[in-house]
Amino acid sequence: MLPTVDTDEQWDAVVPDEALMRPGAEDLCARLGLAGAPLDRFTEGTQPVYAVGDDLVLKLFPGAAADDGLVEARVLSHLQGRLPVPTPRVHASGAYENGWRYVLMSRLPGEDLATAWPRVPRADRERLVTEAGEALAALHALDPGPLADVLGPGDWGAFLGRQRAGAVRRQRERGLPESWLEQIPGFLDAVPLRADAPRVLLHTEFMRQHLLAGPSPGDGGRLALTGLFDFEPAMIGDRAYDFVGVGLFVTRAEPGLLGRFMRAYGRTFEPRELLAHTLLHVYSNLPWYLRELPAPPEPTLDALAETWFGTDGG
């Protein structure tokens, strides 16, 4: 029922087109014993994802991203019940038609933290950040060995080398001004990253958009984290790599919050190390971050590191 999607052109033509996607989603639900269940497509995210009734979520992966579907199912199954924050429970997963894969999972309660954040009082923000730090610490404490057959990059040092070699080109393609581009090689030369750092299970996109929050019944209804999701980009590598998402998308240079997160996590990281990982991250987009986050006091990468990843003031 779903057309083949193996190229970017096919993706652009098929995935956004609900007239093409919905019949396939309905057919797959019928095969899974959910015929007639209400389907409500989520508007966010790269992959097509549907709420199935009130309790389930169906995530679809075209052939071009079929490996991501395998990763999502394996990682979620590995995590089940092992973190202090809930993760989706896999109900079914596998191959569909024309190269597509799927994961049918439980729907987590709560509102995504990015949407809720402007309404969250400071005291609740601090508590949520503490809970998030504890959750990431628990994720990194798990043995990633059982997932090594499906998660990259394999050789972490080689990965860092590839990312370093393309760092200037990637940011130039995203429109970073030359005054910033010319600083990147020297900055990376001055911030050595350990190729042999201990390997942990990385979420790689640990951000408000992938955290859910809601009233906690066992804590007088105070706001608490109710879910962590979206593990398709998971990797095995240096734990500092996950703090790119933390600094850019969770604490976002709000005074005191990154220091609080790191205390809950149980380890601190130098701002320049985290900015170096930012430049090497597979999804790095420095021009976008410069538009979204507070500007540094001067246009240098050293100042930028302190502005976004410093822990002074709390």
N, C-alpha and C positions, 0 to 999 in steps of 0.2 A: 504493500500500500504506500510506502514511502519511496520516493525516487532516489536513485543513486546520488550520493554527494561525496565526491572524491577530490574536487578541486575548489579553489576559492570562488571561482565563477559560479559553480553549481551551488555552493554554500549560500552565496548572496541571492541566488534566484529561488532557492527552496526554503531555507530555514526561516526567513522572516515571513513567508507566505502561509498564513493560517489556513487558507483554502486547500493547500497541499498537505500541511502538517496535521491538521485535526483529524481527517479520516484515518491516517495511520495511527495516531494516538488512540483513537476510539477502537480501532481494530485490535491493537495490542492489548488494550484494557480488556476487551472481550476474551482474548486468548488467555488472559491471566485471571479469568473468572470475575471480572468487574464490569461486565456489560451494562450499559445504561448509567454508570456512575457519572455524576457531574464532573466536567473537566473545566478548569479555569487556568489559563496559561499565565505564568508570571511574566512581567514585562522586563525584569532585570536579568542580566546574565548572558553569557555567550551561547550556551546550549539551550535548546528548547526544553522547558520544564513546565509541568502541569501539576496543579493541585487536583487530586482525585478524591472527590468528596471532602470531608473535613479532616481525615486522618492520614492520608497517604500522599506521596509526591512521586510522580513519574518523570524521570530525567532521561532524555534521549540523546544519543551520541551518533552523529553521522559517520560514515566510513572514514572520512578524513580525520576524525577524532575518536575512532573506535577504541584505541588503546587507552584513552582517558576514561572511557566507561569501565574498562577492566580495572584500572587503577582505583577509581571511585569505589567500586564494589569491594575490592580486596582491602583497601584501607579502612573503610567503614566497618567491615566485618572484624578486622584486627582490633579496632578501637572499642568495640561495643562494650559499654559498661566499665571502661577502664579509666575514664577521665572524670574530674569533678564537675564538668559541665556536660549535659547530654549531647550525644551525636546521633544522627539518624540511624535507625535500625533497618538493615536490608531485609526486605521481604522476598524479593526475587530479582534476578539479574541474568543477563545472557544476550545472545544474538537474536536479532529480529530478521529483517529482510534487506537485501541490497547493501549489505555491509553495516547496517545500523546495529547499535547495541543499546541496551536500556538498563536502568536501575530503578526498581520500585522500592521506595523506602518510606519510613514513618515520617509524618510531618511534625516538626517541633513547634511547641507553643512560643508565643512572644512576638515582639516587633523587632525588626532589624535595628541595630543600635545606631546606625548612621541616620536613620529617620527619626529615632527617638531622642537623640543626643541634645538637640536644642532645648528640649523641654525638661531635661534631667538636671536637678539641682546639683550643686558642687559636691555636697556630701555623698550623694548617690553616685556621681561620676567617680569619685575616689574609691568607693567600695567596688564598683564594677571593674575599674582598672585593676584593683587588687585581685579580684576573682579571675580576671583575664590572665594576669601574670601567673597565678597558680595553675590555671588550665594549661598554659603553654609549657610551664615547667613539667607538668605531668605528661604532656605529649612527648616532650624531649627525653623523658626518663624511660620511655618504653623501648624495648629492643626492636630495632628496625630490621633485624636479620630476616625474619619470615617474609618480608616484603621486597627483599633485594632482587628477586627475579622479575619484578614488575616496575620498580622505581629506579630512575636514573639519579645522577648521571654516571654512576659507576666510579670513575676515577675523578675525585673532587679536584685534585690539583690540575688535571688536564682541563676540566670544566672552567676553573678560574682563569687558566691561560687563554682559552678560547674567548671567554667573555672580555678579558682584558684587551686582547688583540682587536676586538671589534667595538670597544667602548666609545671611542670618538666618532666612528662612523654611525653607530646607532643614534647617538644624541644629535648628530648633524642631520640625519634623516628626519628627526622629530622637530627640527627647527631651532636647536639651541644656538644662541649667538656665538660668534667666533671668540669673543672675549672670555666666555666660559669654556669653550672647547679647548682652547690653547692651554688651559690649566690642568686638564684631566691627566695627561701622561705624567707630568711631574708629581701631581698629587698621588696617583696610584704607585709611583716609584717610592714615594716617601712613607707609604702605609703598607708594610708587608703583611700579607694575610697567610695564615698557616695552611699549606696544602695538606698537612697531616693532622689537622684538627679532628678531634673525636667526632664520629658520625652519629647523627640523630635523625629521627623522623621529622621532616619539615612540612609544615602546612604550605608555606611559601606565599600565601595571601592572607595572613592573619590580620584582619581589618574589621572595622565596625560593620561593614556590609555583610560579613559572614558570621557575626555574632548576634544572637537574639537575647532580648531582655523582657522581663515581665514581673508582675508581683509574685513574691515568694510566699506560698501559703504557710510555710513553717517558720516564717520570720516576720510575722505581723503585717504581711503584705508589702514589705519593703521591696524595692526594685532589685532584681538579681539576674544574673545570666541564666538563660533557659536553653541555650543551644549554641553549638558551633557546627558549621556545615561547610560544604564545597571543598572536598579533598581531591578533586581530579588533578590539580597541579602539584600534588605532593611529590617530594624528593627525599633523598637521603644525603645529608651534608652537614656543614658547620652550623651550629645553633645560631650564630650571630646573623646568619642570612635571614632568619625569620624576624629579626628585629627591624628590618627594613619596613615591613608592613606595620609593625607596632608603632614605630616613630612617625611614619608618614600618614597612617590611616586610623590609628587608635588614639594615641596621645596628641598628635598633630601640633607639637610645640606649645601645648597649653601648660603653663608653668606648674611644675611639681609633679605632673602626672607620669612622665617617663621614669623619673626616679622612684616613684611609688611602684610602678609596674616592675622595675628591676628588683626592688626589695622583695616583692612578692615572689618573683621568679627565683631569687636567690643568687643572682650574679649580675655584675655590672659590665658594661662594654664602653669602650672609648668612642666618643663622637666621630672621630676620623675613621675608625674601623667601620662603623655603621654606614657612613657616607660612602666609603669605598665599596662596600657590599651593595649599596644603592646603585652605584654606577655600573656594577657588574650583574645586577639582577636581570633575569631574562625579560621582565616586563618594564624595565627602567624607562622613564619618560621625564627627564629633568625639566624640560620646558613646562610641562603640565604641573609638576610639583611646585615650580616657582610661581605659577599663577594661583595655586590653591593654598599654599602655606605661607606663613609670615616671612617677609624678606629679611635677609641678614643685614647687619649694620654697614657692611661693605661688600662689594661684589667679588668675594673670593670663596673658594671651596672650603678653606679653613673656617671662615666665618659662618658659612652655610652649615657646616657640620655642627658647630656649637649651637646655632639657632634651632636646628631641627632635632638634634640628638643629645644636646646638653642636658644635664640633670640638676643644674643649679636652681635654687628656689624651692626645694621641696624634696 
